[in-house]
Amino acid sequence: MTTSEIFSIANFIAMPMWILLLFVPKWKVTRFLIDYKIIPILLSLVYAVYVIQYLVTEGMMDFGRLNSVMELFTKENAVLAGWVHYLAFDLLVGMWIVNQNKKYNIHQLLIAPCLLGTFMFGPIGFLLFMIMKSFKKTENEIS
């Protein structure tokens, strides 16, 4: 398979999970996928294949300098691995938000921007949830 095909498959695998997190986070199928981390595990396997392949053919990666990272991301396989890395970790953060929200019970309409923010901009969605969570915690302490 080509890297373009793997890219499309990885996106195709991740997208339904985001839809489930947004619209039916309490559904038993969604809960199963969250509890067993099925999609992030599949994405992690793809990531591992590309990282191992890179290490075998190119040697160790240098993340210590910006120029080295920029050079790394001129290689198609490395970009694909980086993208799958983002897909897996952002999805794990989205799952974590849904799990945390069982405790805080923030309305799903308010959680949706956190999940969308995590899906599109990673740390921004996480930050938004942390802010909401802190307000909810404060609100619960006052009650």
Residue, then its C-alpha position, 0 to 999 in steps of 0.5 A: m500500500t502507498t503512504s497516501e492509501i495508509f493516510s486515507i485509511a488512518n483518517f477513515i479509522a479515526m473519524p467514526m470514533w470522533i463522531l461517536l465521542l461527540f454524539v453518543p459517548k454513553w452508547k455501549v459500543t462507544r464505551f467498549l471502544i473507549d474502554y479498550k482503546i481499540i482505535p488508538i491501538l490500531l493507529s499505534l500499530v501503524y505508527a510503530v510499523y513506520v517508525i521501525q521502518y524508518l529506524v531500520t532504513e535511516g537510523m536514529m532520529d534527531f529531535g534535539r534541533l528544529n532543523s533536524v525535525m524539519e529535515l525529518f518531515t521532508k520524508e513522506n514516511a516520517v510525515l505519515a508517521g507524524w500524522v498517525h501519531y497526532l491521530a492516535f494521541d488526539l483521540l486518546v485525549g478525546m476519550w480521556i475527556v469523555n471519561q473525565n466528564k463522567k465525574y464532572n457531568i458537564h453538558q454534552l453541548l459544552i463538551a462538544p467544543c472541547l472534543l472538536g478543539t481536540f480533534m482540530f487543534g489538539p492541546i487547545g481542546f484539552l485546555l478548554f476542557m481543563i478550564m471548564k473542569s476547573f469551573k465545574k469543580t469550583e461550582n461543586e465546591i461552592s454547592 
